Amino acid sequence: MLTEAPGVPAEQGRKTATRVLVEHHEVVRGLIRRLRETPRSQLGRRRALTGELFDELWMHERIEEAIFYPALRDVTPALAAAWSEHRQLTDQLAALVRADPRTERFDRELDALRDVLESHAHLHEERQMFPEIERFADEELLVELGDRLQARLGRLRSSRRTRAVLRLQRALLRRTAR
């Protein structure tokens, strides 16, 4: 529930769906940047950041696919391509998790993930699809979807069950690398 400051309408604190997604893209970009800046010798830090990156990308795909894409499927045909780009991101993320964080292969997989993410998030969504959606979709709908995206992301982040499932998925991916 949004709280109101005296004399300030609650709507001012609300964000459109496209704003919520762009901000979450920045979270993911920041994790990639931090991971790239972490030396190979800091194995524990690299593993922790990889886990965080895995979780955030997984959650991002879920909120887009469960809420955003279905609600706006009639606004733009670009959503079909976005679904397939998620498969590329998932595959590249799995390759990253399977790689040993102390190796050059890990760095190559991370660079490849960054490239796939930038193609999907920046070139496709932020520069093409989101402006089209903002032109043709109802502002009220975009704000309501923004509320739903934020709420779902919050629930996923705080869910013990989700965290356990994601830890298990990462462990299984690492195990298949052996």
Salt bridges, closest charged atoms under 4 A:
GLU11 OE2 - ARG14 NH1 3.51
GLU23 OE1 - LYS15 NZ 2.62
GLU26 OE2 - ARG29 NH1 2.68
ASP55 OD2 - ARG163 NH1 2.75
ASP55 OD1 - ARG170 NH1 2.40
GLU56 OE1 - HIS24 NE2 2.53
GLU56 OE1 - ARG157 NH2 2.83
GLU61 OE1 - ARG62 NH1 3.50
GLU64 OE2 - HIS60 NE2 3.11
GLU64 OE1 - HIS86 NE2 2.60
GLU64 OE1 - HIS120 NE2 3.83
GLU65 OE2 - HIS86 ND1 2.70
GLU65 OE2 - ARG87 NH2 2.98
GLU85 OE1 - HIS120 ND1 2.49
GLU85 OE1 - HIS124 ND1 3.17
ASP100 OD2 - ARG102 NH2 2.90
GLU104 OE2 - ARG108 NH1 3.30
ASP107 OD2 - ARG40 NH2 2.72
ASP107 OD1 - ARG46 NH2 2.70
GLU109 OE2 - ARG105 NE 3.62
ASP111 OD1 - ARG36 NE 2.95
ASP111 OD1 - ARG114 NH1 3.41
ASP115 OD1 - ARG114 NH2 3.38
GLU118 OE2 - ARG29 NE 2.61
GLU125 OE1 - HIS25 NE2 2.94
GLU125 OE2 - HIS120 NE2 3.03
GLU126 OE2 - HIS25 ND1 2.66
GLU126 OE2 - ARG29 NH1 3.15
GLU126 OE1 - HIS122 ND1 3.34
GLU144 OE2 - ARG148 NE 3.85
ASP147 OD2 - ARG14 NH2 2.30
